[in-house]
Structures are given as C-alpha cells and as structure tokens.
Amino acid sequence: QTVSQGTGITVSQTGQDFQVAVVNPVIAMGKVDSAATAENITGLVIGVDRNSTGNYTVNLDPGLTDNYIIQLTADSSSFRLIQATNQATTTFDVLIFDQTGTNQDSDWYFTVIRF
C-alpha cells in the first residue's frame, strides 16, 4: 500500500505492532514565469503578483505562521541572483537581480516547506 500523507499504515504481526506516520513537509511549490503567470503551482498558493521588474509577491493561503522555509531557483541562461524577503503569514516577496544588482525579470521555481 502506498501512503503519501496522513497517519500512515499500521502493520500487525503476532506480538508486534508499529505505525509509520507519513507527513509531507512541502506545503507549496511551483514554477512562475517572468510575467508572474503560474505555469505549474500546487499547494497553499493563492497566486503570484508581479510588483515591478524582478519583484514578485507570492500569496499564500491564510492560516499559516511565518515559520516556514522558502527555497528559490531562477531559471535563466544569464546570471541571476534570487532571494526571498518580507516573509509574513500570507505572503513573501521574491527579488531577482543580475550580476550588477539590477532587478531583472526571469522565470523561477519555489518550494515552501513547513515541518
């Protein structure tokens, strides 16, 4: 039996019982293009807004705390630096720069983890 989340599976044998709990720590992930179009997003994400060149806001489902981990990757053939800022309970900002520190639009990936 395959279990992807929840309380897991209980296996019983004469004199032996154990339960394996399976919890997926990834609460949101996806790919966003340079215009903030969600190309493939899953989880607790409501949407993504492009605020200005290289500046995006990810909007999360209410009810989270701001105690989550954000992993980001820029998808570009040119050098890009990507960072998360302004992490709050329902949003975080993503900033993308080139090697000179100038804001640049780019496709990017994100993963939000809570454990």
N, C-alpha and C positions, 0 to 999 in steps of 0.2 A: 504494500500500500504506500502511495506517495502522499506526503503531508507537506504543504508549503507554509502553513501558518496555523496558529491556534494552540490547543493544548497538546497536540501531538498524537502519538499512538501508544497504546498500552499493550505490552506483551506479557502474557502469563504462562508460566510453566509450573509444574508441581514444586511448591515451596519457593518459587522465585517470581516476584512481580517488579516491574520497573516501568517508568513512564518517561518518554523523551518529549520535552516541550520544544516546539519549533516557533521561533519568533523572528520575523523578517525586520531588521533594523532600518531598511530603506523605506522611507515614507513618501518620497517623491523623486522622480528623475525624468530627464528628457533632453531633447535637442531643440534648440531655438535658433532661427536664422537671424541674419543681421537686421531685419526689419521687425524683429520680435514676434514673428509668426511661429507658433508652436508646431514644429514639424512632427514631433512624437513626444508626448508628455503623459506621464502616468502618476497616480498617487494623489497627494493632498494639494495639488496646484490648481488654483482657480484660473490663472492666466499670467501673461508676461506683458509689460509695457515698455516701450522704448521712450525714454525721457529726453534724450538728446544723443548726439553721436557718441557711441561707445558707452552709453549709460542706460541701464535697464533695471526694472523693478520686477521681481518675482512675487506674485501674490499667492499666499498660502491659505488653506482652509482655516477658519477660526478655531480656537481651542488648543492650539499648540502653546508651548512655552518657548522662550527664545534660547533654550538649551538644546540646540541641535547642531549638527556638523554639516557644513556645506563644502562640497568638492566641485571644482570647476575646471574645465578644459576648453581652450579656444581652438577652433578649427580653421586654420588659415595656412596658406603656403608661405606667408610672411611672418616675421617675429611678432608675437602678441603676448602681452602680459595681462593676465586676468585676475581679478580679485573681488571678494565679497566685502561689502560694507553695510553699515546701518542695519544690522541684523535685529529684527524685532519679532514679536509673536506671530504676525501675519504677513510680514514682508521681509525681503532683503534686497539690496541693490547689488548689481554686477557692473563693474567698470572694466573696460578693455582699452589698453594703450599699445602704441607701437614702441620701438626702441628709443624714440626721442621723448617719450612721455606724453605724446599727443593722443587724445581719445580717438579710437578707431572702431568702426562697426565690424563685426565678424560673426560668423556662426559660432555657437558654443554649446557645450554639454554641461549638465549639472546633475549632482546626486545629493539628496538631503537625507541624512542619517540621524536617527534618534534611538538611543539604547539606554 
